[in-house]
Amino acid sequence: PHGLPLGTGLFASFTATEVHWEPGDRILLYTDGLSEARDARGEFLDLSTLANPLSEPQPLDGVLAAVRRHTRGNALGDDLALVLLEHA
């Protein structure tokens, strides 16, 4: 479910969600530099397009390549940080 990031506001409401963490599963943590990456028309990056790169052997390389393809050399409007966790 969509919601505010952790630690924002004392009165933020959220719904707890529990998922199974199986070997081979991955989770990508990212800053808003990823979700706000825009193309030349100002369109945001569709985060659902990152599912394929995240299944590759070098997932962060694939994610960064997808961002570069989307922005086509345009500067990011914000800094970008990625952390990938994988259940080994």
TAVENVEN-V184173 format. One record per backbone hydrogen bond with DSSP energy under -0.5 kcal/mol. NH is the residue of the N-H (numbers start at 1). CO is the residue of the C=O. E is the energy in kcal/mol with one decimal. If there is no record, write none. Layout:
nh:NH co:CO e:E
nh:NH co:CO e:E
This chain:
nh:8 co:5 e:-1.2
nh:9 co:7 e:-0.8
nh:12 co:9 e:-0.6
nh:16 co:14 e:-0.5
nh:22 co:20 e:-0.7
nh:24 co:87 e:-3.6
nh:25 co:22 e:-2.4
nh:27 co:85 e:-2.4
nh:29 co:27 e:-0.6
nh:29 co:83 e:-3.2
nh:31 co:81 e:-1.6
nh:34 co:31 e:-1.8
nh:35 co:31 e:-0.8
nh:36 co:32 e:-1.8
nh:37 co:34 e:-1.5
nh:39 co:43 e:-1.9
nh:42 co:39 e:-1.8
nh:45 co:37 e:-1.8
nh:47 co:45 e:-0.9
nh:49 co:46 e:-2.0
nh:50 co:47 e:-1.7
nh:51 co:48 e:-1.3
nh:53 co:49 e:-0.5
nh:54 co:50 e:-2.1
nh:55 co:51 e:-0.6
nh:55 co:52 e:-1.5
nh:56 co:53 e:-1.4
nh:59 co:56 e:-0.6
nh:62 co:58 e:-1.6
nh:63 co:59 e:-2.4
nh:64 co:60 e:-2.6
nh:65 co:61 e:-2.2
nh:66 co:62 e:-2.1
nh:67 co:63 e:-2.1
nh:68 co:64 e:-2.4
nh:69 co:65 e:-2.5
nh:70 co:66 e:-2.3
nh:71 co:67 e:-2.7
nh:72 co:68 e:-2.0
nh:73 co:68 e:-0.5
nh:74 co:71 e:-2.2
nh:83 co:29 e:-2.5
nh:85 co:27 e:-2.7
nh:85 co:83 e:-0.5
nh:87 co:25 e:-2.7
nh:88 co:86 e:-0.9
